[in-house]
């Protein structure tokens, strides 16, 4: 064993050996309990960052730990290679998306291997490969057959800079999830997946995911957004049209005095056409389409609308109600139509006052009489029905049920449930994605591509058009084709591509048999490995990837392809990696390497010499340049130090604050362990592991034996119960500290065996965290197989119990001494020992003792 720790040489050695031995390859073994560990696969849009390093380090520790506990572990890696992230990055770097993607995959693979992650690289996949998306196209055709996928014209979220449609889940505070620019409404023909068919099931199973963080299931519940109420049908005056409204307050229907339609509602242009209001309505709709249309943003808007030139009839009392289109009405809620009851809804009240519309009270509190003409605000409390025909005098809660029954009997409404969740629009007007396998024929309409023609391959040699627009519609070799139904030429392929989240909604199943070329996956392999036992990734995917994956798994289950509904048994959402920002008044944000550290603790810009401003600690981001290049860390400290710091600095679910001192401290700890092993190894040559007779051990070896068992217990518990690797590392550090206090020069065989036991235990406990380091020590200790193939150490509860405890002694509440006492010592024994302590005798100095307070196994407080 070398006297010096050389991380790069050690890491290269063991990474080659792992690869040659195929140590991490997973194979189905029906007689062995499986454990499927998966981290969310990355976009290959650049090099890996510290967020990747932390996420994948957490997963790798769990995978290695489970292997040592006897599980058959599957731990694959691949690339979420299609979609806007990769395409936008390629455009920004003036290169082709295919070249950009494949080059980045090659670079990122090297980085991940350099970190020593225990991936089964034989299962590697990239979603941009035809052998992957072929099966996605096949599933699309099956969904079309079953009515699970359909095409319609509708208003969609449109991002102008990205030149594409976004799903509701991809619009964050009115901005594109990828480029951060405002999103507007645009009417387009789009393909949709009927996720709403599974809304109830997705919601119910949110309560059946005990291994998921509450914050994630809460976010999904809120996004699915179930509301119980009634659908009411309002006929349009002078027309066959009917406006359907969903409301949770059917008790207030007699107070509805006007109707509001979302600007995107199809009846808005239809009913305003030919009226004096047509031009005004069109201008209003266009203006509102440029605004943020999220429910959160609308709360802050001034309520406004325009009369569309038509009326509807309240089916309960025959009242004529003017129809408005209003900025606060949303197509994503209910039916996109709002029966407006200004006396009992503040938003409607404000609108009615602004446009001088009638306010009629229909729910009156028992202790006062309300007048719509003089009310200052809407009344939203409970009470008795008034101005409501036969329902007058009924408690409004009871009236909800009675009115719903009445409407159902008379064919004007019904009890129903509404969900906020909308069908998933998957069409993207982008090039870098999986082609949608349908053909448009003038004679036959929309014709699915025959399965025998799959995959419909994206032409990777096509150049993007100006502004990054998709070339597919102008590529005759791609778009022009023959109709498979009537055989005529002149048909055209669909030139939209699928949303990138389609690819990531089933990749975890494909990992089970990634080379299967006869189906999406081998059913037997999926039945063995799935569901994923532990999934790890960011909470930002709660209502995107995670919800879509749950939905897609239900689609597969309904088609008989899998036997489960939930893809992930347990979910860990790791915190972000954060660092302070530094900014120069002349050059703006600076990278860490652009800042000079001066001896007087001041920092200056290396470009101009001016003092820099230290900003707040926030998520590492390229835009604010508060990033650390993992390659720099690997070159200076090695992979194991990088891994150790990422795990020691904070629990996985908490944000990690970057600290150069923390990295250096992690490196020093490994050096300490190295020196400890190097100093003891000559004494342990030929020595067996573990003492044969514990009772004959003398101190400090007896305490070391106890401490070793205690450490095994703490580490095992903290990994099994919480994944709190920071406390795991702390526990091992304590054991190392205990070992360092022992001089082994005069140790006998039993004592050497005890030290070997402690040292081998240290190596085993640290091996999932710093695997290269521990492989080298394990080999130096005389073992000829990988430490990963060793069993996880077990502990003896009895051996881990302390026989003695340290008792603190205070005089008048101030710490004055300490002594060791038997664990079972009673209060009288502790009192006597404290009063006999020489230091305590000096502090008492002959004064009379007024009182002695004892706390068993902890302290004695002497009051004088």
C-alpha positions in Angstrom: 0.0 0.0 0.0 1.3 3.4 -1.0 2.1 5.7 1.9 0.3 8.6 0.1 -3.3 8.8 -1.1 -3.4 9.4 -4.9 -7.1 9.6 -5.8 -6.8 9.8 -9.6 -4.6 6.8 -10.0 -6.7 4.7 -7.6 -10.0 5.8 -9.3 -8.7 5.0 -12.8 -7.5 1.5 -11.6 -10.8 0.5 -10.1 -13.1 1.9 -12.7 -11.3 -0.2 -15.3 -11.5 -3.3 -13.1 -15.3 -2.7 -12.5 -15.8 -2.4 -16.2 -13.8 -5.4 -17.2 -15.6 -7.5 -14.5 -19.0 -6.2 -15.5 -19.6 -5.8 -11.8 -22.8 -3.7 -12.1 -24.7 -5.7 -14.7 -28.1 -6.7 -13.6 -29.7 -10.0 -14.6 -33.1 -11.3 -13.6 -32.8 -13.8 -10.8 -36.3 -15.1 -9.7 -34.9 -16.6 -6.6 -33.3 -13.3 -5.4 -35.1 -10.3 -4.1 -34.8 -7.4 -6.6 -34.1 -3.7 -6.0 -34.6 -1.3 -8.8 -32.8 2.0 -8.1 -33.3 4.8 -10.6 -32.3 8.5 -10.8 -34.1 10.7 -13.3 -32.1 10.5 -16.5 -30.5 13.8 -17.8 -31.0 16.0 -20.8 -27.8 15.8 -22.8 -27.8 19.6 -23.3 -24.3 20.2 -22.0 -21.9 18.9 -19.4 -23.1 17.6 -16.1 -23.3 20.0 -13.2 -23.1 19.7 -9.5 -26.9 19.1 -9.3 -26.3 16.0 -11.4 -23.4 14.9 -9.2 -25.4 15.2 -6.0 -28.5 13.4 -7.4 -26.5 10.5 -8.9 -24.2 10.2 -5.9 -27.2 9.7 -3.6 -28.6 7.0 -5.9 -25.3 5.3 -6.2 -24.8 5.0 -2.5 -28.3 3.4 -2.2 -27.6 1.0 -5.1 -24.2 -0.1 -3.6 -25.7 -0.5 -0.1 -28.5 -2.6 -1.4 -26.1 -4.9 -3.3 -24.2 -5.5 -0.1 -27.5 -6.2 1.7 -28.0 -9.1 -0.7 -30.4 -7.5 -3.2 -30.3 -8.1 -7.0 -29.9 -4.5 -8.0 -30.8 -2.8 -11.3 -29.2 0.6 -11.6 -29.3 1.8 -15.3 -28.5 5.1 -17.0 -29.6 6.7 -20.3 -30.4 10.0 -21.9 -33.6 12.1 -22.2 -32.3 13.2 -25.6 -35.2 14.6 -27.6 -37.1 17.8 -27.1 -36.6 21.5 -26.5 -33.8 21.3 -23.9 -31.4 19.7 -26.4 -32.7 21.6 -29.4 -32.6 25.0 -27.8 -29.1 24.4 -26.6 -28.0 23.3 -30.0 -29.5 26.4 -31.6 -27.8 28.6 -29.1 -24.5 26.9 -29.9 -25.0 27.1 -33.7 -24.9 23.4 -34.2 -27.3 20.6 -35.4 -29.4 19.1 -32.6 -28.3 15.6 -33.5 -24.6 16.4 -33.4 -25.0 18.5 -30.3 -26.9 15.7 -28.5 -24.6 12.8 -29.5 -21.5 14.8 -28.7 -22.9 15.7 -25.2 -23.9 12.1 -24.6 -20.3 11.0 -25.2 -18.9 13.7 -23.0 -21.4 13.2 -20.1 -20.9 9.4 -20.2 -17.2 10.0 -19.6 -18.0 12.3 -16.7 -20.4 9.9 -15.1 -18.0 7.0 -15.4 -15.3 9.2 -13.9 -17.4 9.6 -10.8 -17.5 5.8 -10.3 -21.3 5.4 -10.5 -22.4 1.8 -10.5 -24.4 1.9 -13.6 -25.2 -1.1 -15.8 -24.0 0.6 -19.0 -25.1 -2.4 -21.1 -28.6 -1.1 -20.6 -27.8 2.5 -21.8 -30.5 4.0 -24.0 -31.1 7.3 -25.7 -34.7 8.4 -26.5 -33.6 9.9 -29.8 -32.7 6.4 -31.2 -35.3 5.0 -33.6 -35.2 1.6 -31.8 -36.5 3.5 -28.7 -39.2 5.8 -30.2 -40.4 3.1 -32.6 -42.3 1.7 -29.6 -43.5 5.0 -28.5 -45.0 5.4 -32.0 -46.5 1.9 -31.7 -48.1 2.8 -28.4 -49.5 6.0 -30.0 -51.3 3.9 -32.6 -52.8 1.6 -29.9 -54.0 4.7 -28.0 -55.6 6.1 -31.2 -57.4 2.7 -31.7 -58.7 2.8 -28.1 -59.8 6.4 -28.3 -57.1 7.4 -25.8 -55.5 9.8 -28.2 -57.4 12.2 -30.5 -56.9 15.4 -32.6 -58.8 18.6 -32.3 -58.5 22.3 -32.9 -58.2 24.3 -29.7 -56.6 27.2 -28.1 -53.2 26.2 -26.8 -50.3 27.7 -25.0 -47.9 29.0 -27.6 -44.3 30.1 -27.0 -43.1 32.3 -29.8 -39.3 32.1 -29.1 -39.5 28.3 -28.9 -42.0 28.2 -31.8 -44.0 25.5 -30.2 -47.1 24.5 -28.1 -46.7 23.9 -24.4 -48.9 21.7 -22.2 -50.5 23.4 -19.2 -48.0 21.8 -16.9 -45.2 23.3 -18.9 -46.4 26.9 -18.3 -44.9 28.3 -15.1 -46.3 31.6 -13.9 -47.3 32.5 -17.5 -43.8 31.7 -18.8 -42.3 28.9 -20.9 -40.8 26.2 -18.7 -37.7 26.1 -20.9 -36.9 29.6 -22.2 -38.7 31.7 -19.5 -40.5 33.9 -22.1 -44.2 34.9 -22.0 -46.7 32.4 -23.3 -49.8 33.4 -25.4 -52.9 31.7 -26.6 -53.1 30.4 -30.1 -55.6 28.2 -32.0 -54.1 25.1 -33.6 -54.9 21.5 -34.5 -53.3 19.4 -31.9 -53.0 15.8 -30.7 -54.1 15.1 -27.2 -53.8 12.2 -24.8 -56.9 11.6 -22.6 -55.2 11.8 -19.2 -58.6 13.0 -17.9 -59.9 9.4 -18.2 -57.7 8.5 -15.3 -58.1 11.7 -13.3 -60.1 10.0 -10.5 -57.7 7.1 -10.3 -54.6 9.3 -10.3 -56.2 11.3 -7.5 -57.3 8.4 -5.3 -53.8 6.8 -5.6 -52.2 9.9 -4.3 -53.2 8.5 -0.9 -51.6 5.2 -1.7 -48.0 6.4 -2.1 -46.6 6.3 1.4 -43.1 6.3 0.1 -43.6 9.7 -1.6 -43.0 13.1 0.0 -46.2 14.8 1.1 -45.4 17.9 -0.8 -45.3 16.0 -4.1 -48.6 14.2 -3.6 -50.2 17.5 -2.5 -49.0 19.3 -5.6 -50.5 16.5 -7.7 -53.8 16.5 -5.9 -54.0 20.3 -6.4 -53.1 20.0 -10.1 -55.7 17.3 -10.7 -58.1 19.5 -8.8 -61.3 17.6 -8.1 -64.5 19.7 -7.5 -68.0 18.3 -6.7 -70.9 20.3 -8.0 -73.4 20.5 -10.8 -73.6 21.1 -14.6 -76.3 23.6 -15.6 -77.4 24.2 -19.1 -78.3 27.8 -20.1 -80.0 28.0 -23.6 -78.9 30.9 -25.8 -81.7 33.2 -26.7 -82.7 33.0 -30.4 -80.3 30.1 -31.0 -80.0 26.3 -30.7 -76.7 26.8 -28.8 -76.6 25.9 -25.1 -74.0 27.1 -22.6 -73.0 24.4 -20.2 -71.6 25.6 -16.8 -70.0 23.8 -14.0 -70.5 25.2 -10.5 -69.9 24.1 -7.0 -72.6 26.6 -5.8 -75.8 25.5 -7.6 -77.7 26.8 -4.6 -77.0 30.3 -6.0 -78.4 29.7 -9.5 -81.4 32.0 -9.0 -79.0 34.8 -8.4 -77.1 34.4 -11.7 -77.7 37.7 -13.6 -75.1 37.4 -16.4 -72.8 34.9 -18.1 -69.1 35.1 -18.6 -67.2 33.1 -21.2 -63.5 32.6 -21.4 -62.0 34.5 -24.4 -60.9 31.2 -25.8 -64.5 29.7 -25.6 -65.7 28.6 -29.1 -69.1 30.3 -28.6 -67.5 33.7 -28.2 -66.8 34.3 -32.0 -69.9 32.2 -33.0 -72.4 34.3 -30.9 -70.7 37.7 -31.6 -70.6 37.1 -35.4 -72.8 39.6 -37.2 -73.6 41.7 -34.2 -72.5 45.2 -33.5 -70.1 43.8 -30.9 -68.2 41.5 -33.3 -65.1 43.8 -33.8 -65.0 44.8 -30.2 -65.1 41.2 -29.1 -62.4 40.2 -31.6 -60.1 42.9 -30.4 -60.6 42.0 -26.7 -59.9 38.3 -27.4 -56.7 39.2 -29.2 -55.5 41.5 -26.4 -56.3 38.9 -23.7 -54.5 36.2 -25.6 -51.2 38.1 -25.1 -51.6 38.1 -21.3 -50.6 35.5 -18.9 -53.6 33.2 -18.5 -52.7 31.3 -15.3 -55.2 31.3 -12.5 -52.6 32.9 -10.2 -52.0 35.8 -12.6 -55.7 36.4 -13.1 -56.2 36.9 -9.4 -54.1 40.1 -9.7 -55.8 41.5 -12.9 -58.5 44.1 -12.8 -61.6 42.3 -13.8 -62.7 43.3 -17.3 -64.9 42.0 -20.2 -67.1 42.9 -23.1 -70.7 42.1 -24.0 -70.7 39.7 -27.0 -74.1 40.8 -28.3 -76.1 37.8 -27.2 -78.2 36.6 -24.2 -78.9 33.3 -22.5 -81.8 32.2 -20.3 -81.5 31.2 -16.7 -83.2 27.8 -16.8 -84.5 28.1 -13.2 -86.3 31.4 -13.4 -86.4 32.4 -17.1 -84.2 35.5 -16.5 -82.6 37.0 -19.6 -78.8 37.1 -18.9 -76.3 39.1 -21.0 -73.3 37.1 -22.1 -69.9 38.6 -21.7 -66.4 37.4 -22.5 -64.2 38.2 -19.4 -60.5 37.9 -18.6 -61.1 36.0 -15.4 -63.0 33.1 -17.1 -60.6 30.2 -17.9 -61.1 27.4 -20.4 -59.0 25.2 -18.1 -61.6 25.4 -15.3 -65.0 23.7 -15.6 -66.4 24.3 -19.1 -64.9 27.7 -19.7 -68.2 29.4 -18.8 -69.1 31.1 -15.5 -72.6 31.7 -14.3 -72.0 34.9 -12.5 -73.7 35.4 -9.2 -72.5 38.9 -8.0 -74.3 38.8 -4.6 -72.3 35.7 -3.6 -69.0 35.8 -5.4 -66.6 38.7 -4.9 -65.1 38.5 -8.4 -68.6 38.6 -9.9 -69.5 41.4 -7.5 -66.6 43.6 -8.7 -67.5 42.9 -12.3 -71.2 43.7 -11.8 -70.4 47.0 -10.1 -68.0 48.0 -12.9 -70.5 47.2 -15.7 -73.7 48.2 -13.8 -75.2 44.7 -13.8 -78.0 43.6 -11.4 -77.1 42.0 -8.0 -79.8 39.7 -6.5 -79.4 38.1 -3.1 -80.4 34.5 -2.9 -78.7 33.3 0.3 -79.5 35.5 3.3 -77.8 35.2 6.7 -80.1 34.6 9.6 -79.1 37.7 11.5 -79.4 40.4 8.8 -81.2 41.3 5.6 -79.1 42.0 2.5 -79.9 44.3 -0.3 -78.0 43.9 -3.6 -78.2 47.6 -4.3 -76.5 48.6 -1.1 -74.1 45.7 -0.5 -70.4 46.7 -0.2 -69.1 43.2 -0.9 -70.4 39.8 -1.8 -71.8 37.6 0.9 -70.1 34.1 0.7 -71.4 32.6 4.0 -74.2 30.2 4.8 -77.9 31.1 5.3 -81.4 30.5 4.1 -82.6 30.7 0.5 -84.5 33.8 -0.6 -85.6 35.0 -4.1 -85.4 31.3 -5.1 -88.9 30.2 -5.8 -90.0 27.0 -4.2 -86.6 26.7 -2.4 -87.1 29.8 -0.3 -86.5 29.2 3.4 -84.4 26.1 2.8 -80.9 26.1 4.3 -78.6 26.8 1.4 -76.5 23.6 2.1 -79.6 21.5 1.8 -80.7 23.5 -1.3 -77.5 22.4 -3.1 -78.8 18.9 -3.1 -82.4 19.8 -3.7 -81.7 22.0 -6.7 -79.4 19.5 -8.3 -82.1 16.8 -8.0 -84.7 19.3 -9.4 -82.5 20.1 -12.4 -81.8 16.5 -13.1 -85.5 15.6 -13.1 -86.3 18.5 -15.5 -83.4 17.9 -17.9 -81.7 21.3 -17.3 -78.7 20.0 -15.3 -77.1 17.2 -13.3 -74.8 16.5 -10.4 -71.3 16.0 -11.6 -67.6 16.2 -10.8 -65.1 18.5 -12.5 -61.3 18.3 -12.6 -58.8 21.0 -13.1 -56.7 18.5 -15.0 -56.9 18.8 -18.8 -56.0 16.4 -21.5 -52.3 16.4 -22.4 -51.5 18.2 -25.6 -48.5 16.3 -27.0 -48.0 18.0 -30.5 -44.9 20.1 -30.8 -44.0 22.2 -33.8 -40.4 21.3 -33.4 -37.9 19.3 -35.3 -36.0 17.4 -32.6 -38.6 14.9 -31.4 -40.3 11.6 -32.2 -42.5 11.9 -35.4 -46.2 11.4 -34.8 -47.1 8.3 -36.9 -50.2 9.5 -38.9 -50.7 10.5 -42.5 -53.1 13.2 -43.8 -55.0 12.2 -46.9 -57.4 14.5 -48.8 -59.6 11.5 -49.5 -59.3 9.4 -46.3 -58.6 12.1 -43.7 -56.3 11.1 -40.9 -54.8 7.6 -41.5 -52.6 5.8 -38.9 -49.3 4.6 -40.2 -49.3 0.7 -40.6 -47.3 -0.9 -37.8 -45.1 -2.6 -40.4 -43.8 0.9 -41.4 -42.6 1.7 -38.0 -40.4 3.4 -37.0 -41.1 6.7 -38.8 -37.6 7.9 -38.6 -36.7 11.5 -38.0 -34.3 12.6 -40.7 -31.2 13.5 -38.7 -29.4 15.2 -41.6 -32.1 17.9 -42.0 -31.0 21.5 -41.3 -33.2 23.8 -39.2 -34.9 26.7 -40.9 -34.3 30.3 -40.0 -35.0 31.0 -36.3 -34.7 27.4 -35.4 -38.0 26.4 -37.1 -38.7 22.8 -38.0 -37.8 21.8 -41.5 -40.1 18.7 -41.6 -43.0 20.4 -43.4 -40.7 21.5 -46.3 -38.7 18.2 -46.5 -40.5 16.4 -49.4 -38.6 13.2 -48.8 -40.1 13.1 -45.3 -43.5 14.8 -45.6 -44.8 13.5 -49.0 -46.0 10.0 -49.0 -48.6 7.6 -50.2 -51.8 7.0 -48.3 -51.7 3.5 -46.9 -55.5 3.3 -47.1 -56.4 4.4 -50.6 -53.0 4.1 -52.2 -53.0 7.6 -53.7 -49.9 9.8 -53.9 -50.0 13.3 -52.5 -50.7 12.4 -48.9 -48.6 14.1 -46.2 -47.1 12.9 -43.0 -47.8 14.6 -39.7 -44.9 17.1 -39.3 -45.5 17.8 -35.6 -43.4 15.8 -33.2 -44.2 14.4 -29.7 -43.7 16.3 -26.5 -40.4 15.3 -24.9 -42.3 14.2 -21.8 -43.8 11.3 -23.7 -40.3 9.7 -24.0 -39.6 10.1 -20.3 -43.0 8.6 -19.3 -42.0 5.0 -20.0 -38.2 4.8 -20.1 -38.0 3.0 -16.8 -39.9 0.1 -18.3 -37.6 0.0 -21.3 -34.6 -0.3 -19.1 -35.8 -3.7 -18.0 -35.1 -5.0 -21.6 -33.6 -2.2 -23.6 -32.5 -4.5 -26.5 -35.9 -6.1 -27.0 -36.8 -5.6 -30.7 -40.2 -7.4 -30.7 -42.1 -5.2 -28.3 -41.9 -2.1 -26.1 -40.3 -4.3 -23.5 -40.1 -8.0 -22.4 -43.1 -8.6 -20.1 -41.2 -11.1 -18.0 -38.4 -8.7 -17.4 -40.8 -5.9 -16.5 -42.7 -8.2 -14.2 -39.5 -9.0 -12.4 -38.0 -5.5 -12.1 -40.9 -3.1 -11.9 -42.1 -1.1 -10.2 -39.0 1.1 -9.5 -38.2 0.6 -5.7 -36.5 4.0 -5.3 -36.8 6.9 -7.7 -34.7 10.0 -7.1 -35.0 13.4 -8.8 -36.1 17.1 -8.4 -39.4 18.2 -7.0 -39.7 20.5 -10.0 -41.0 17.5 -11.9 -44.0 16.9 -9.5 -46.7 17.8 -12.0 -44.8 17.2 -15.2 -42.7 14.0 -15.5 -44.0 12.3 -12.3 -47.7 12.8 -13.1 -47.3 11.9 -16.8 -45.3 8.7 -15.8 -48.2 7.7 -13.5 -50.6 8.3 -16.3 -48.6 6.4 -18.9 -48.3 3.4 -16.6 -52.1 3.3 -16.3 -52.3 3.3 -20.1 -49.9 0.4 -20.3 -51.9 -1.4 -17.6 -55.2 -0.9 -19.4 -53.7 -2.3 -22.6 -52.5 -5.4 -20.7 -48.8 -4.7 -21.0 -48.0 -4.3 -17.3 -49.7 -5.6 -14.1 -49.3 -2.5 -11.9 -50.5 1.1 -11.9 -47.8 3.0 -10.0 -44.3 3.1 -11.5 -42.4 4.3 -8.4 -42.8 2.8 -5.0 -40.6 5.4 -3.2 -39.6 8.8 -4.3 -36.8 11.0 -2.9 -36.7 14.6 -4.1 -33.2 15.9 -3.4 -32.5 19.5 -2.6 -30.6 21.9 -4.8 -26.9 22.7 -4.8 -26.5 26.4 -3.9 -23.7 28.9 -3.9 -23.3 32.6 -3.3 -23.2 34.9 -6.3 -20.4 37.4 -7.0 -20.8 40.4 -9.2 -18.6 43.1 -10.6 -19.9 46.6 -11.2 -18.4 46.5 -14.7 -18.5 42.9 -15.8 -21.7 41.7 -14.0 -21.9 38.2 -12.6 -18.6 36.4 -12.3 -17.6 32.8 -12.3 -15.7 31.7 -9.1 -12.4 31.5 -11.1 -12.8 35.2 -12.1 -12.7 36.4 -8.5 -9.4 37.0 -6.6 -9.2 36.2 -2.9 -7.2 38.9 -1.1 -5.4 38.4 2.2 -7.7 40.9 3.9 -10.8 38.8 3.0 -11.8 41.3 0.3 -12.6 39.9 -3.2 -11.8 41.6 -6.4 -12.6 41.0 -10.1 -9.6 39.5 -11.9 -10.6 41.4 -15.1 -10.6 44.9 -13.8 -9.5 44.8 -10.1 -12.7 46.3 -8.7 -14.2 45.0 -5.5 -17.0 42.5 -6.1 -20.3 42.3 -4.4 -21.2 39.1 -2.6 -24.8 38.2 -3.3 -27.1 35.8 -1.6 -26.8 32.0 -1.6 -29.0 30.6 -4.3 -29.3 27.7 -6.7 -26.3 27.2 -8.9 -27.1 28.4 -12.4 -25.1 29.3 -15.6 -26.9 32.6 -15.9 -25.6 33.8 -12.5 -22.3 32.1 -12.9 -22.3 30.7 -9.4 -21.3 27.3 -10.7 -18.6 24.8 -9.9 -17.3 22.6 -12.8 -17.3 19.0 -11.6 -14.3 18.3 -13.8 -12.2 20.8 -11.8 -13.1 19.1 -8.6 -12.3 15.7 -10.1 -9.0 16.9 -11.3 -8.0 18.4 -7.9 -9.6 16.1 -5.3 -10.9 13.1 -7.2 -14.3 11.5 -7.4 -14.5 10.1 -3.8 -13.9 13.5 -2.2 -16.5 15.1 -4.4 -19.0 12.3 -3.5 -18.2 12.6 0.2 -18.7 16.3 0.3 -22.1 16.1 -1.6 -23.3 13.6 1.0 -21.8 15.1 4.2 -22.8 18.8 3.7 -26.6 18.3 4.1 -29.3 15.6 4.2 -30.5 14.6 0.7 -33.8 16.4 0.8 -32.3 19.7 2.0 -30.5 22.3 -0.2 -26.7 21.9 -0.1 -24.6 25.1 0.3 -21.3 24.9 -1.5 -18.2 25.3 0.6 -14.6 25.0 -0.6 -13.7 24.4 3.1 -16.1 21.6 3.2 -14.5 20.0 0.1 -11.1 20.3 1.7 -12.3 18.9 4.9 -13.7 15.8 3.1 -10.3 15.3 1.4 -8.5 15.6 4.8 -10.8 13.0 6.3 -9.9 10.5 3.6 -6.2 11.2 4.1 -6.7 10.6 7.8 -8.3 7.2 7.2 -5.6 6.4 4.7 -2.8 7.2 7.2 -4.6 5.2 9.9 -4.8 2.1 7.7 -1.2 2.6 6.4 0.1 2.7 10.0 -1.8 -0.4 11.2 -1.5 -2.7 8.2 2.0 -4.0 9.0 0.6 -5.0 12.5 -2.4 -6.7 11.0 -0.7 -8.9 8.4 -1.9 -12.5 8.9 -4.3 -11.4 11.7 -7.9 -12.7 11.7 -10.8 -10.3 11.9 -12.6 -9.9 15.3 -11.7 -11.0 18.8 -12.6 -14.5 20.0 -13.3 -13.6 23.6 -14.7 -10.2 24.2 -14.6 -10.5 28.0 -10.8 -10.7 28.0 -10.4 -7.5 26.0 -8.9 -4.6 27.9 -9.5 -0.9 27.4 -9.4 0.9 25.0 -9.9 -2.1 22.7 -13.0 -3.2 24.5 -14.6 0.2 24.0 -13.4 0.1 20.4 -15.2 -3.2 19.9 -18.4 -1.7 21.4 -18.0 1.5 19.4 -17.7 -0.5 16.2 -21.0 -2.3 16.8 -22.7 0.9 17.7 -21.5 2.5 14.5 -22.7 -0.3 12.3 -26.1 0.0 14.0 -26.3 3.8 13.6 -25.1 3.7 9.9 -27.5 0.9 9.0 -30.4 2.6 10.7 -29.7 6.0 9.1 -29.5 4.5 5.6 -32.5 2.3 5.9 -34.8 4.8 7.6 -33.8 8.2 6.3 -31.0 8.1 3.7 -29.3 10.6 6.0 -25.8 10.1 4.7 -24.5 13.1 6.6 -25.1 11.4 9.9 -23.8 8.2 8.5 -20.5 9.9 7.7 -20.5 11.6 11.1 -20.8 8.2 12.8 -17.9 6.7 10.9 -15.8 9.8 11.7 -16.4 9.2 15.4 -15.2 5.6 15.0 -12.1 6.7 13.1 -11.4 9.2 15.9 -11.6 6.4 18.4 -9.2 4.3 16.4 -6.7 7.1 16.1 -6.3 7.4 19.8 -5.1 3.8 20.2 -1.4 3.0 20.1 -0.9 -0.5 18.7 2.8 -1.0 19.2 2.3 -3.4 22.2 -1.0 -4.9 21.2 -1.6 -8.6 21.5 -3.4 -10.9 19.0 -6.9 -10.2 20.4 -6.3 -6.5 20.3 -5.0 -6.7 16.7 -8.0 -8.7 15.7 -10.3 -6.0 17.3 -8.5 -3.3 15.3 -8.8 -5.3 12.1 -12.5 -5.6 12.9 -12.9 -1.9 13.4 -10.8 -1.0 10.3 -12.6 -3.5 8.0 -15.9 -2.2 9.3 -14.9 1.3 8.5 -14.0 0.3 4.9 -17.3 -1.6 4.5 -19.4 1.3 5.9 -17.7 3.9 3.7 -17.6 1.8 0.5 -21.0 2.9 -0.9 -19.9 6.5 -0.4 -16.2 6.5 -1.4 -16.0 3.2 -3.4 -12.6 3.6 -5.1 -10.9 4.6 -1.9 -12.4 1.6 -0.1 -11.6 -0.9 -2.8 -8.0 0.1 -2.5 -8.0 -0.3 1.3 -10.0 -3.6 1.1 -7.4 -5.0 -1.3 -4.6 -3.8 1.0 -6.3 -5.6 3.9 -5.8 -8.9 2.0 -9.1 -9.4 0.2 -9.1 -10.6 -3.4 -12.6 -9.7 -4.5 -14.4 -6.4 -4.7 -15.6 -4.8 -1.5 -19.0 -4.5 -3.3 -19.3 -8.3 -3.2 -18.9 -8.4 0.5 -21.8 -8.6 2.9 -22.9 -5.6 4.8 -21.6 -5.8 8.4 -24.1 -6.8 11.1 -24.2 -5.6 14.6 -24.8 -7.1 18.0 -27.2 -5.1 20.1 -25.7 -6.3 23.3 -22.2 -5.5 22.2 -23.2 -2.0 21.2 -24.5 -1.1 24.7 -22.2 1.0 26.8 -21.2 -0.5 30.2 -20.1 3.0 31.4 -21.3 6.5 30.8 -19.6 9.9 31.3 -21.3 11.9 34.0 -21.0 15.7 34.1 -20.5 17.4 37.5 -21.7 21.0 38.1 -21.2 23.3 41.1 -24.0 25.8 41.2 -24.9 25.1 37.6 -21.3 25.5 36.2 -19.4 22.6 34.7 -16.5 21.7 37.0 -15.6 18.1 36.3 -16.5 14.8 34.6 -16.2 11.1 35.7 -17.1 7.7 34.3 -19.8 5.6 36.1 -21.4 2.3 35.6 -24.5 2.5 33.4 -26.6 1.1 36.2 -25.3 3.5 38.9 -28.0 4.8 41.2 -28.3 8.4 42.5 -26.5 7.7 45.8 -23.5 6.2 44.0 -23.3 9.2 41.6 -23.6 11.6 44.5 -20.8 9.9 46.4 -18.5 9.8 43.4 -19.1 13.5 42.6 -18.4 14.7 46.2 -15.2 12.6 46.3 -13.9 14.1 43.1 -10.7 16.1 43.9 -11.6 19.0 41.5 -15.1 19.2 43.1 -13.6 19.3 46.6 -11.5 22.3 45.6 -14.5 24.2 44.1 -16.7 23.5 47.2 -13.8 24.7 49.4 -15.4 23.6 52.7 -18.8 25.3 52.0 -21.9 23.5 53.3 -23.7 21.5 50.5 -27.3 22.6 50.4 -28.6 20.2 47.7 -27.4 17.6 45.3 -29.4 17.1 42.1 -28.7 13.9 40.0 -29.9 12.9 36.6 -29.2 9.2 35.9 -26.4 8.5 33.4 -26.0 12.3 32.7 -25.1 14.7 35.5 -24.7 15.7 39.1 -25.4 19.3 40.2 -24.1 20.4 43.6 -25.6 23.5 45.1 -23.5 25.2 47.8 
